[in-house]
Amino acid sequence: MSYRLFVRPVPPFADLDQNPESQLFSWLLQDASGDTQASGAADTRDAIEQTLGQNALEKVLLIGLIPGDEALFCLADIPAKQSRFVHQALPYAVEEQIAQDIESVHLALGRHTSDGYHVAAIDQSQMGQWLELFTGWEHVRLDAIYPDASLLPTTDNGWTACLDGEWAMLVSHRGEWLRLQTANLGMLGVTLAAPATEEVVPEIPVTVYGTEPELELWQAALLELSGADGRVHLAQKPLEFTALELLAWSHHHHMCHPVNLCQGAFSVKTSGSSPLKPWKPLIAVASVWFVIQLGLEIGMGVYHNQEAEELQSQAMAIYRDAFPADRRTHAGNVRRVIEGQLRVAGAGREEVDFITLMKYTGDQYSRVANAQAVTFNSINYSRNRGELVVDVRADSYERMSNLRNGLANQGLRAQIGSVVNESSGSRGRLTVSGG
């Protein structure tokens, strides 16, 4: 289940450099359905972390809320739509709305409306302090920092106000947020009641939230807000819970459009973050499995190779015992030689005659490379000895040797004798028998 922790510092604000642990917070823990599971009004960071730890909660999304007057609401009219161009033009689009050097201001981009882009502007050094305040908490991950007033539920074509002790948070239907002292609410009423020249004056609805004691305490300021001309229509809604619960409830039901200040240089994502980061444990397991499997395959390959070499050695040892005079046969052709010998032996004696020997000799002759360079001058056959004697002439002795080796590989006995090397080649006598 996904949890959100809304944290709002309680004034007076502590010095983060000297005594950060003295800062108190109002906080609220909200579950995935929007229900409040725990809350506090003035607790230290350690107390909040202890509560999360006792409930075995990890990776809770932390939403930090800062006073609404810390960040200024601006509108940026930028015709570009690509994010890169919008961010490049943003400082120039809001520069006239900010009363300090634009280089020292952090700008956060919000949603795009018909009026332009919503922008939150805050001093860079101040933003750094707020980010430090909400960073490094145990059991949580910082998700966003918002001006508190920007989380109020909006009122159609009007304003929403929430009484929060001596301060009041306000937001307009356009998303513009304010924070001012409750006693000065009448000033807002005067502003709303002063339309531009020749403007048709409509009724402006203003919804005010607050506990019953707060609404009763500030009735004079609320009456001043409503004004005497009736242009401001005031609707008071008593709260049965705290202002922080109202903000969390509005955020959960998407009744507001706040601007997250954690952007750019103050982004909560680390510089080396990757979309594959959640998959890193699985990737690590798969990598280990791949290395083990690769090592196993290599090991099995080496083992089978050694077994094959050993079997080849055993086979050649047996063959050498049976045919000690044969030095041409090796592990690569021993199978073919034995098959030829078995084929010849199984064919019976009567088939090892002139025709049979000529068949094998002619077959091997056709297999010799460049057979035209080999010539049979005469052929003699001795029935008594079972030998075929061929007077062979070739352009090289190697070609005659290949013919002899081919016959020997077929299981026949083949020998070359009376070899004479001449300038035009070699000639000799090839004797073939059944072995």
N, C-alpha and C positions, 0 to 999 in steps of 0.2 A: 504494500500500500504506500502511495506517495504522500509525504507530509510536507507542509510548508510552515516555516517559523517566521512570523512577522515580528520584527524587533524595532522598537522606537526609543531612542535615547530620551531620558527624562532630564530636563534642565534642573539645576545649572549643570552645564557640560564640563566634564573634568579635563584637566590638562593631559593629553595623551602622551606627551613626552615625559612628564614628571610622575603622574599618578593615574595611569589608565585604568587600574583595577577598581578605582573608586566610582567609576561611571555607573549609573543606575539605568535600567531599561524597563519599559513596559513591553510585554511580549505576549504572543498568542500562538499556540500550536494548533494548526488546522489540518484535518485529515483530507483524504481525496474527495469525500462527499461534501466538504465545506463545513463540517461540524467542528466546534472548538473542543479540543481534548484536554488542554491545559492552558493556563494563562497566569500572568503576574503583573503587578502594577509598578513596583519599584524594586527590582532584583538585580543583583550583580551578574556579570557574565558567568562566573563560576557556578552560581546557583542554577542558572538556566542550563548550562552544560551538564550539571549533575542530574538535573531532572531528565534530560534526554538519555543520559547513560543509564539511569535507573530503569527506564522503560525500554532499554535495548534498541534505541532508534539510531540508525546510521544513515548518512548521506541525505539528511533532511535539507530541503531547499530553503536557504536563508534569504529573506527579503528585508532589506534595511530601509527604514523610513526616516527621512531627515525633515527638518522644518521646511514648510513650503516656501518661506521667504529666502531660503538659501539658494534656490535656483530660480532664474527668471524665465518666464514663458515668452517665446518669440514665435513669429510667423515668418517663414522664408518663402518668397515667391520665386521659385526656380523652375524654368521651363524644361530643363533636362530631366530625363527619367532614369538614365543609367546611374547606378550607385556611385561610380567613380567620379563622374562629372558633378553630381549633386554635392558630394563631400568637398570637391574642389571649390565650388561656388558658394558653399554655405557661409564661410566667414564674411564674405562681401555682402551677402544678402541680409545679414542681421546686424552688421556693424553699427548702423545708425540707431539701433534699438538698445544698444548696450553702452553704459556710461563709463567704460574703462577700456584700456588697451585690449584689442581683440586677441593679441598674441598671448595674453595671460588668462584667457577664458577657455574653458573646456565646453565644447558644443556637442550635445547629444541629439541625434535625429529621431523624431517620432513618426507618426503616421502622416500620410498625404491626404489632404482634403481639398475641397473646392477653393478654400481660402489660402491654401499653400501648405508647406510642410510645417508640422509642429516641431519646435526646437526648444530644448532646455539648455540654458546657459548658466554656468557656475564657475567661480574662480578656481583656477587649477590647483593652487595650494590648498584651498579649502576642500576641494574634491579629494585630494590626496589624503587629507586627514580623515574624512568620512570613510574612504575605502580602507584605510588602516584600521579604523574602529571595527569594521565588520569582517575583517579578514583574519584567518587563522583560528577560527572557532572549531572546537572538537565536535564530532558527530554531524556536522553540517557542511554544506557547500554553498558558497555565496552565489545567488542566482541573479539578483537585481538590487539596485538602490533607486528609490523613487522619492520625489517630494511628496510628503504625506497628503497634502490637500488634493493632489492629482488623482488620488484613489477614491475620492467621493463619488457617489452615483450622480450622474448628471440629470438635470431637469430640462425637459423639452422647451426650447426657446426661452430659457430663463437661467436662474442661478440656483446653486445648492450651497447651503452654509451648515457648518457643524460647530456647535459651541464646545469648546475644549478648555474649560477653566477661564483664564483671563485672555485667552486667545481664541480666535475663530478662524476656521479653515473654510475657504470658498472655492468653487469651481463653476465655470460657465458652461453652457451647452456646447460651446466651441472647443472646450478643453482647457481654457485658460484658468490657471489656479492662482490663488492669493492666500496670504496669511496676514491677518492684522489683529490688533487688540479688539476685544469684544466691545469695549466702550466706544469704539470708532465705527461701529456698523452704520450709524446714521450717515456718515460721510458717503458710504456706498449708496445709500438710498438717494442722497442728493444727486450723485452722478447718474444713477439710473433714471432719475426723474427729469434730467436735462437733455432732451433729444436734440439732434441736429436741426438746423434751420429747415423749415418746410417739410419736416418729417411727420408722417402720420403717427400719432402716439398710440401704440398698442399697449395692452396690459402685459406687464412683465411678471411672470410667476417666479417666486422665490420660495424654496423649500428650506426650512430651518430644522435641523436635527439637534437634539440635546436631551439630557435627562430632565425630568420634571423639576427638580430643584434648580437646575441651571436655567431653564426656560422662565421660571418664576423670578429668579434673581436678575435676569437681564431683560425684563419686560420693557423697561424704559428705552433701552437701545433698540429693541425690536420694533417698538412703536415708531421710533424715529426712522428706522429703516423702511417701514411701510409708507411713511410720508403722509401728507394731508391731501394730495391731489388724487389719490386712488389709482395711480398708474402702476404701483407695485402691489401685486397680489401676494400676500404673505400666508404661507401654510406652515404651521408648526406641527412637528411630528416628534412626540416624546420617545426617547430611547429607553429600553429596559436593559441595555448593556452599554459597554464603554464605547468611546469613539474609535478605538483601535479595532474592536470587533466589527463596527460598521465598515471601516476601510477594508478589512479582510473579506467581509461578506460581499462587498461591492466588487472587489478584485476577482473573487471566485466566480461570480455570476456575470463577469465581463460587462459590468455596467459603467465602466470607466475606460479611459484610453491614456494611461500614464506613459511617460517617456523614461525609459531605463537609462540612467546616467552611466552605467558600466559599458562604455563604448570606447573605441579607439585605444588611446594609451592607458585607459582605466578599465579595459575589458577584463572580465573575470577569467577568460580563457588564457592559458599560458601560451607563450610565444611558440613553443614546440608542440602544441596540441595537434592532434590528428584525428580525423574521423574514424580511424581504425583503433583508437585507444581502448574503447570498450571490448574490442576483440583480441587485445594483446594476450590475455591468458590462454585463450583458445589457440591463437597462433603459436604461442610458446609450446603448448602441448603437442600440436601438430608437427612442429619443427623437431621436437625431441623424438616423436614417433618416426618421423622420416629418417632421422640420423640412425636410429636403432635399426629400422628396416633396411636401410642402405648398407649398414655394417653387416647385418645378417646375410644379405644377398651376396656381398663381397666374400664373406667367410664361406658361404656355401659354394660359391664359384671356385674359390681356391681349393676347397676340400674335394669337389668333384673333379677338378683338373688333376689333382694329385692321384685320385683313384684311377682316372683314365690312364695316366702315365704308368701307374703300377700295373694295370691290366695289360697295357701294351707291352711292357717289359716281360710280363709272364707269358704272353702269347708268343713273343719273339723267342723267348728261351725254349719253349716247347717246340717251335718250328725249327730252331737251330739243332735241337736234339734229333729231330726226324730228318732234316736235310742239312747236314753239316757242311756240304760242299757248296751250297747255294749262298753266294755273297751279294747277289744283286737284290734280293728281296729285303724290304725294310717294313717298318710298322705302317707306313702309308699305303703299301700295295700288297701286304701279306694276304689280306682277305681276297683280293682279286686273283692272286696267284693260286691260292688254295682252291677257290671256286673253279678255276680253269683246270687244275689238276684233277679235282673230283669229277668235273664234267667229262674230261677225257677218259678217266678211269672208269666212270660209270657207263661210258658209251660202249664198252666191250672191245675185245681185241680186233674183231673183224671189221670194225669201223675205222680203226687206225690204219688205214690203207692209203694208197696213192690219192684217191679222191678226197679223203678226209684231210690228209696233210696239205694237199693243194688248196683245199677250201680255207684252212687257217692261214696258210702262207699268203694266198691272194687277198684275204681280208686284211691282214696286217700290212701288205703292200699298199692297199688303198688308203690306209690310215697314215702312211708316211708323208710328211710334209714335202710338197713338190715331188710327187711320185715319178714325174717324167724324168727326173735325174737318176732314177734307178732302173737298170736294165737287166733282165734275165736272159743270158746268152744261151744257156742250155739247162735242161732239167733231166735228171736221172733218178730212177726209183729202184731200190733193191727190196724185193719182196722178202728175201730171207732175213735181212737185217732190219726191215721195217723202217728204212731211212729214205728220205727225199733229199737229193743232193742238187743244189741249184748253183750254177755259175753266175755270180752277181757282179755287175759293174755299176759303180755309183760315182757321183762327183766328189764324194768325201767318205772317209771311213765312218764318220759319225752317222751318216744316213744308213749305212749297212748295220751299224750297231743298234740303231733304233728299231730296225726291222727284226733283228735277233731278239732284243729285249721284249718287243711286243709278243713274239711267239712264246718266249719263256713265261711271260705273265699269263698266258693262256694255259699253262701247265704242260707245255711241250718242252722237249729237250732241243735246244738250238745252239749250234756252235758255228763259228766262222774260222776257217783255216785257209792256209795258203794265201795270205793277204799280200798283195803287191801294190805298192804306192807308185803311181805314175804321175806325170805332169798334168794329165787330163782328169785325174781322179784316182780311185782305188778299185781294185778287183779282188775277188776272193771266192771261196767256196763255202756256201751256207748249207749245213747239214741239219735236217730237222727230223726228229723221231718222236714216238709217243711217250718217251720218258721212262 
